[in-house]
Structures are given as C-alpha cells and as structure tokens.
Amino acid sequence: MKQYVGLAVSQKKTSVSVVDETGRPTYQGRGASDPGALAALLGKTAPHAERIGFETGSTSSWLWHELRRIGLPVVCIDAHHALIVDE
C-alpha cells in the first residue's frame, strides 16, 4: 500500500506524519533532524513511501540533498505555494 509522508523540520527534531493511500493516518511522531536517523525512522514507519514532502526552510536544501542521496523520494515545496494549494 502506498504511503505519503509529511515532515515538519526544525534544527534538532523533525515531526513525521504518515498517511496511507486512502488518507488514513498510520504514524505520527518525531525523530532527530538527521538524514540517517530520519531514513531509519521512515524505513520502519513508511517503507512504501511514494513521496516525502517538507517545506522550504533553513535546513531544507541540505536535508533534501542528503535524503535524495540516500534514495528517498523527497520533495521540498515553497511554504507559500503549499498554502495556495491548500486553499
């Protein structure tokens, strides 16, 4: 079953929300804002992730590059554009 992940990234901790393809929440929690730690957490909580999204921010470029290097299907979106899509 497909899974979709949203990350709320801060300097030390990242909040993680996972939903299945029907939109049903399957996991909510937090992990270290470290690519290796996040990859391990997502491997356990969202092994079938189709997309992992997070907003632009001070660490987003670094985190995006590191998670892509690991092979995760990440996307980084501008917070303003996310607001427009949500409306």
C-alpha positions in Angstrom: 0.0 0.0 0.0 1.3 3.4 -0.9 2.3 5.8 1.8 2.8 9.6 1.9 4.9 11.4 4.4 5.0 15.0 5.6 7.9 16.3 7.6 8.0 19.5 9.8 11.7 20.1 10.1 13.4 22.1 12.8 17.0 22.4 13.9 17.0 19.4 16.3 13.8 17.5 15.8 11.5 16.7 12.9 7.8 15.8 13.2 6.8 13.0 10.9 3.2 12.3 9.7 2.5 9.2 7.5 -0.8 8.5 5.7 -1.8 5.6 3.5 -3.2 6.0 0.0 -6.7 6.4 1.4 -5.6 9.3 3.6 -5.7 7.3 6.8 -3.0 8.3 9.3 -0.7 5.4 10.1 2.1 7.2 12.1 2.7 10.4 13.9 5.9 11.0 15.8 9.2 12.8 16.0 12.8 12.0 15.2 16.2 13.7 15.1 16.7 16.1 12.2 19.5 14.0 10.9 19.3 12.3 7.4 20.4 8.9 8.7 18.1 8.9 11.7 15.2 10.0 9.5 15.9 7.4 6.9 15.9 4.7 9.7 12.6 6.0 11.1 11.0 6.2 7.7 12.2 2.7 6.9 10.2 1.4 9.8 7.2 3.7 9.6 6.8 4.3 5.9 8.6 1.6 3.9 6.3 2.1 0.9 6.6 5.9 0.8 5.7 7.3 -2.6 6.5 10.9 -1.6 8.1 12.5 1.4 7.4 16.2 1.5 8.6 19.2 3.5 8.6 23.0 3.3 11.5 25.2 2.5 13.5 26.4 5.5 17.0 27.0 6.8 17.9 23.3 6.6 15.7 22.2 3.7 18.4 22.3 0.9 20.9 20.3 2.9 18.2 17.8 4.1 16.8 17.4 0.6 20.2 16.6 -0.9 21.1 14.1 1.8 17.8 12.3 1.7 17.9 12.1 -2.1 21.4 10.7 -1.9 20.1 8.0 0.4 17.5 7.2 -2.2 14.3 8.6 -0.6 11.6 10.1 -2.8 11.7 13.6 -1.3 10.1 16.8 -2.5 10.7 20.3 -1.0 8.0 22.8 -1.6 7.8 26.6 -1.0 5.7 27.3 2.0 3.7 30.0 0.1 2.9 27.6 -2.7 1.8 25.0 -0.2 -0.7 27.5 1.3 -2.1 28.3 -2.2 -2.6 24.6 -2.9 -4.3 24.1 0.5 -6.9 26.9 -0.1 
